Structure formats: C-alpha cells, structure tokens
Amino acid sequence: MLAERILKGVGSLRAEIARLLAEIVKVKKEIK
C-alpha cells in the first residue's frame, strides 16, 4: 500500500535526521 510506503519513508527520514543531529552534537562538543 502507498500509505505504508510513505510511513516507512517518514520513519527512515526521521532516523537520518536523528543521526545527523547526533553528529552535529558530537562535533560541537569537540569544538568546545
């Protein structure tokens, strides 16, 4: 179903964003 595919896409997008945020936080800590 299309709805299922969209939900999976949103879930993977959220995972990617969370990973990016984690990387940014790590870099900020290293800079300080």
CHARMM-style PDB file with segment names, atoms N, HN, CA, C and O in Angstrom:
ATOM      1  N   MET     1       0.828  -1.217   0.000  1.00  0.00      PROA
ATOM      2  CA  MET     1       0.000   0.000   0.000  1.00  0.00      PROA
ATOM      3  C   MET     1       0.857   1.261   0.000  1.00  0.00      PROA
ATOM      4  O   MET     1       1.975   1.280   0.515  1.00  0.00      PROA
ATOM      5  N   LEU     2       0.302   2.299  -0.587  1.00  0.00      PROA
ATOM      6  HN  LEU     2      -0.606   2.282  -1.005  1.00  0.00      PROA
ATOM      7  CA  LEU     2       1.026   3.569  -0.684  1.00  0.00      PROA
ATOM      8  C   LEU     2       1.254   4.176   0.700  1.00  0.00      PROA
ATOM      9  O   LEU     2       2.345   4.660   1.000  1.00  0.00      PROA
ATOM     10  N   ALA     3       0.216   4.145   1.540  1.00  0.00      PROA
ATOM     11  HN  ALA     3      -0.671   3.752   1.296  1.00  0.00      PROA
ATOM     12  CA  ALA     3       0.335   4.734   2.882  1.00  0.00      PROA
ATOM     13  C   ALA     3       1.474   4.084   3.664  1.00  0.00      PROA
ATOM     14  O   ALA     3       2.237   4.765   4.348  1.00  0.00      PROA
ATOM     15  N   GLU     4       1.581   2.762   3.556  1.00  0.00      PROA
ATOM     16  HN  GLU     4       0.961   2.208   3.000  1.00  0.00      PROA
ATOM     17  CA  GLU     4       2.656   2.054   4.276  1.00  0.00      PROA
ATOM     18  C   GLU     4       4.020   2.518   3.796  1.00  0.00      PROA
ATOM     19  O   GLU     4       4.939   2.718   4.590  1.00  0.00      PROA
ATOM     20  N   ARG     5       4.141   2.690   2.460  1.00  0.00      PROA
ATOM     21  HN  ARG     5       3.394   2.527   1.815  1.00  0.00      PROA
ATOM     22  CA  ARG     5       5.431   3.115   1.916  1.00  0.00      PROA
ATOM     23  C   ARG     5       5.778   4.523   2.394  1.00  0.00      PROA
ATOM     24  O   ARG     5       6.931   4.815   2.709  1.00  0.00      PROA
ATOM     25  N   ILE     6       4.766   5.393   2.446  1.00  0.00      PROA
ATOM     26  HN  ILE     6       3.828   5.156   2.190  1.00  0.00      PROA
ATOM     27  CA  ILE     6       5.005   6.771   2.905  1.00  0.00      PROA
ATOM     28  C   ILE     6       5.450   6.757   4.367  1.00  0.00      PROA
ATOM     29  O   ILE     6       6.397   7.450   4.741  1.00  0.00      PROA
ATOM     30  N   LEU     7       4.758   5.961   5.192  1.00  0.00      PROA
ATOM     31  HN  LEU     7       3.989   5.399   4.888  1.00  0.00      PROA
ATOM     32  CA  LEU     7       5.120   5.893   6.613  1.00  0.00      PROA
ATOM     33  C   LEU     7       6.542   5.378   6.785  1.00  0.00      PROA
ATOM     34  O   LEU     7       7.290   5.880   7.624  1.00  0.00      PROA
ATOM     35  N   LYS     8       6.917   4.372   5.990  1.00  0.00      PROA
ATOM     36  HN  LYS     8       6.309   3.965   5.309  1.00  0.00      PROA
ATOM     37  CA  LYS     8       8.286   3.841   6.071  1.00  0.00      PROA
ATOM     38  C   LYS     8       9.277   4.918   5.681  1.00  0.00      PROA
ATOM     39  O   LYS     8      10.332   5.052   6.302  1.00  0.00      PROA
ATOM     40  N   GLY     9       8.939   5.702   4.636  1.00  0.00      PROA
ATOM     41  HN  GLY     9       8.082   5.593   4.131  1.00  0.00      PROA
ATOM     42  CA  GLY     9       9.818   6.785   4.189  1.00  0.00      PROA
ATOM     43  C   GLY     9      10.003   7.814   5.290  1.00  0.00      PROA
ATOM     44  O   GLY     9      11.118   8.269   5.547  1.00  0.00      PROA
ATOM     45  N   VAL    10       8.900   8.179   5.942  1.00  0.00      PROA
ATOM     46  HN  VAL    10       7.995   7.810   5.734  1.00  0.00      PROA
ATOM     47  CA  VAL    10       8.980   9.162   7.030  1.00  0.00      PROA
ATOM     48  C   VAL    10       9.836   8.615   8.163  1.00  0.00      PROA
ATOM     49  O   VAL    10      10.645   9.342   8.741  1.00  0.00      PROA
ATOM     50  N   GLY    11       9.662   7.347   8.480  1.00  0.00      PROA
ATOM     51  HN  GLY    11       9.006   6.756   8.011  1.00  0.00      PROA
ATOM     52  CA  GLY    11      10.438   6.723   9.558  1.00  0.00      PROA
ATOM     53  C   GLY    11      11.923   6.750   9.261  1.00  0.00      PROA
ATOM     54  O   GLY    11      12.733   7.061  10.134  1.00  0.00      PROA
ATOM     55  N   SER    12      12.284   6.421   8.014  1.00  0.00      PROA
ATOM     56  HN  SER    12      11.626   6.169   7.305  1.00  0.00      PROA
ATOM     57  CA  SER    12      13.711   6.414   7.660  1.00  0.00      PROA
ATOM     58  C   SER    12      14.251   7.836   7.632  1.00  0.00      PROA
ATOM     59  O   SER    12      15.406   8.071   7.987  1.00  0.00      PROA
ATOM     60  N   LEU    13      13.415   8.792   7.209  1.00  0.00      PROA
ATOM     61  HN  LEU    13      12.476   8.601   6.921  1.00  0.00      PROA
ATOM     62  CA  LEU    13      13.837  10.199   7.200  1.00  0.00      PROA
ATOM     63  C   LEU    13      14.136  10.644   8.625  1.00  0.00      PROA
ATOM     64  O   LEU    13      15.149  11.294   8.881  1.00  0.00      PROA
ATOM     65  N   ARG    14      13.245  10.288   9.555  1.00  0.00      PROA
ATOM     66  HN  ARG    14      12.421   9.760   9.347  1.00  0.00      PROA
ATOM     67  CA  ARG    14      13.457  10.661  10.962  1.00  0.00      PROA
ATOM     68  C   ARG    14      14.748  10.051  11.482  1.00  0.00      PROA
ATOM     69  O   ARG    14      15.489  10.702  12.217  1.00  0.00      PROA
ATOM     70  N   ALA    15      15.020   8.821  11.112  1.00  0.00      PROA
ATOM     71  HN  ALA    15      14.417   8.292  10.514  1.00  0.00      PROA
ATOM     72  CA  ALA    15      16.247   8.156  11.556  1.00  0.00      PROA
ATOM     73  C   ALA    15      17.463   8.899  11.016  1.00  0.00      PROA
ATOM     74  O   ALA    15      18.447   9.089  11.732  1.00  0.00      PROA
ATOM     75  N   GLU    16      17.396   9.322   9.743  1.00  0.00      PROA
ATOM     76  HN  GLU    16      16.597   9.167   9.161  1.00  0.00      PROA
ATOM     77  CA  GLU    16      18.512  10.060   9.140  1.00  0.00      PROA
ATOM     78  C   GLU    16      18.727  11.381   9.867  1.00  0.00      PROA
ATOM     79  O   GLU    16      19.864  11.749  10.163  1.00  0.00      PROA
ATOM     80  N   ILE    17      17.633  12.101  10.157  1.00  0.00      PROA
ATOM     81  HN  ILE    17      16.709  11.801   9.916  1.00  0.00      PROA
ATOM     82  CA  ILE    17      17.732  13.395  10.841  1.00  0.00      PROA
ATOM     83  C   ILE    17      18.318  13.204  12.234  1.00  0.00      PROA
ATOM     84  O   ILE    17      19.174  13.979  12.660  1.00  0.00      PROA
ATOM     85  N   ALA    18      17.862  12.178  12.945  1.00  0.00      PROA
ATOM     86  HN  ALA    18      17.166  11.548  12.599  1.00  0.00      PROA
ATOM     87  CA  ALA    18      18.374  11.912  14.293  1.00  0.00      PROA
ATOM     88  C   ALA    18      19.873  11.645  14.238  1.00  0.00      PROA
ATOM     89  O   ALA    18      20.624  12.095  15.103  1.00  0.00      PROA
ATOM     90  N   ARG    19      20.307  10.901  13.204  1.00  0.00      PROA
ATOM     91  HN  ARG    19      19.697  10.535  12.501  1.00  0.00      PROA
ATOM     92  CA  ARG    19      21.735  10.590  13.076  1.00  0.00      PROA
ATOM     93  C   ARG    19      22.522  11.869  12.801  1.00  0.00      PROA
ATOM     94  O   ARG    19      23.597  12.080  13.362  1.00  0.00      PROA
ATOM     95  N   LEU    20      21.975  12.720  11.933  1.00  0.00      PROA
ATOM     96  HN  LEU    20      21.101  12.549  11.477  1.00  0.00      PROA
ATOM     97  CA  LEU    20      22.648  13.987  11.621  1.00  0.00      PROA
ATOM     98  C   LEU    20      22.766  14.845  12.880  1.00  0.00      PROA
ATOM     99  O   LEU    20      23.824  15.413  13.148  1.00  0.00      PROA
ATOM    100  N   LEU    21      21.685  14.938  13.650  1.00  0.00      PROA
ATOM    101  HN  LEU    21      20.826  14.476  13.432  1.00  0.00      PROA
ATOM    102  CA  LEU    21      21.712  15.739  14.879  1.00  0.00      PROA
ATOM    103  C   LEU    21      22.764  15.200  15.840  1.00  0.00      PROA
ATOM    104  O   LEU    21      23.486  15.973  16.470  1.00  0.00      PROA
ATOM    105  N   ALA    22      22.852  13.881  15.955  1.00  0.00      PROA
ATOM    106  HN  ALA    22      22.265  13.253  15.443  1.00  0.00      PROA
ATOM    107  CA  ALA    22      23.847  13.272  16.840  1.00  0.00      PROA
ATOM    108  C   ALA    22      25.254  13.654  16.385  1.00  0.00      PROA
ATOM    109  O   ALA    22      26.114  13.960  17.212  1.00  0.00      PROA
ATOM    110  N   GLU    23      25.491  13.638  15.067  1.00  0.00      PROA
ATOM    111  HN  GLU    23      24.793  13.389  14.396  1.00  0.00      PROA
ATOM    112  CA  GLU    23      26.808  14.015  14.533  1.00  0.00      PROA
ATOM    113  C   GLU    23      27.116  15.468  14.866  1.00  0.00      PROA
ATOM    114  O   GLU    23      28.230  15.789  15.281  1.00  0.00      PROA
ATOM    115  N   ILE    24      26.126  16.354  14.684  1.00  0.00      PROA
ATOM    116  HN  ILE    24      25.221  16.093  14.347  1.00  0.00      PROA
ATOM    117  CA  ILE    24      26.320  17.784  14.950  1.00  0.00      PROA
ATOM    118  C   ILE    24      26.667  17.999  16.419  1.00  0.00      PROA
ATOM    119  O   ILE    24      27.575  18.766  16.741  1.00  0.00      PROA
ATOM    120  N   VAL    25      25.949  17.325  17.304  1.00  0.00      PROA
ATOM    121  HN  VAL    25      25.212  16.703  17.043  1.00  0.00      PROA
ATOM    122  CA  VAL    25      26.211  17.465  18.742  1.00  0.00      PROA
ATOM    123  C   VAL    25      27.633  17.013  19.059  1.00  0.00      PROA
ATOM    124  O   VAL    25      28.337  17.657  19.837  1.00  0.00      PROA
ATOM    125  N   LYS    26      28.052  15.903  18.454  1.00  0.00      PROA
ATOM    126  HN  LYS    26      27.481  15.380  17.821  1.00  0.00      PROA
ATOM    127  CA  LYS    26      29.404  15.386  18.694  1.00  0.00      PROA
ATOM    128  C   LYS    26      30.442  16.414  18.246  1.00  0.00      PROA
ATOM    129  O   LYS    26      31.406  16.685  18.962  1.00  0.00      PROA
ATOM    130  N   VAL    27      30.243  16.979  17.066  1.00  0.00      PROA
ATOM    131  HN  VAL    27      29.460  16.759  16.484  1.00  0.00      PROA
ATOM    132  CA  VAL    27      31.196  17.960  16.527  1.00  0.00      PROA
ATOM    133  C   VAL    27      31.249  19.191  17.423  1.00  0.00      PROA
ATOM    134  O   VAL    27      32.330  19.709  17.705  1.00  0.00      PROA
ATOM    135  N   LYS    28      30.083  19.663  17.872  1.00  0.00      PROA
ATOM    136  HN  LYS    28      29.205  19.242  17.643  1.00  0.00      PROA
ATOM    137  CA  LYS    28      30.052  20.846  18.746  1.00  0.00      PROA
ATOM    138  C   LYS    28      30.835  20.588  20.029  1.00  0.00      PROA
ATOM    139  O   LYS    28      31.562  21.463  20.499  1.00  0.00      PROA
ATOM    140  N   LYS    29      30.692  19.405  20.591  1.00  0.00      PROA
ATOM    141  HN  LYS    29      30.101  18.694  20.209  1.00  0.00      PROA
ATOM    142  CA  LYS    29      31.417  19.072  21.822  1.00  0.00      PROA
ATOM    143  C   LYS    29      32.918  19.059  21.567  1.00  0.00      PROA
ATOM    144  O   LYS    29      33.699  19.485  22.417  1.00  0.00      PROA
ATOM    145  N   GLU    30      33.323  18.570  20.389  1.00  0.00      PROA
ATOM    146  HN  GLU    30      32.688  18.224  19.698  1.00  0.00      PROA
ATOM    147  CA  GLU    30      34.750  18.519  20.061  1.00  0.00      PROA
ATOM    148  C   GLU    30      35.312  19.923  19.879  1.00  0.00      PROA
ATOM    149  O   GLU    30      36.455  20.189  20.252  1.00  0.00      PROA
ATOM    150  N   ILE    31      34.503  20.835  19.300  1.00  0.00      PROA
ATOM    151  HN  ILE    31      33.575  20.619  18.997  1.00  0.00      PROA
ATOM    152  CA  ILE    31      34.966  22.212  19.072  1.00  0.00      PROA
ATOM    153  C   ILE    31      35.198  22.897  20.416  1.00  0.00      PROA
ATOM    154  O   ILE    31      36.201  23.587  20.603  1.00  0.00      PROA
ATOM    155  N   LYS    32      34.260  22.702  21.355  1.00  0.00      PROA
ATOM    156  HN  LYS    32      33.446  22.142  21.203  1.00  0.00      PROA
ATOM    157  CA  LYS    32      34.402  23.313  22.681  1.00  0.00      PROA
ATOM    158  C   LYS    32      35.510  22.588  23.412  1.00  0.00      PROA
ATOM    159  OT1 LYS    32      35.818  22.924  24.555  1.00  0.00      PROA
TER     160      LYS     32
END
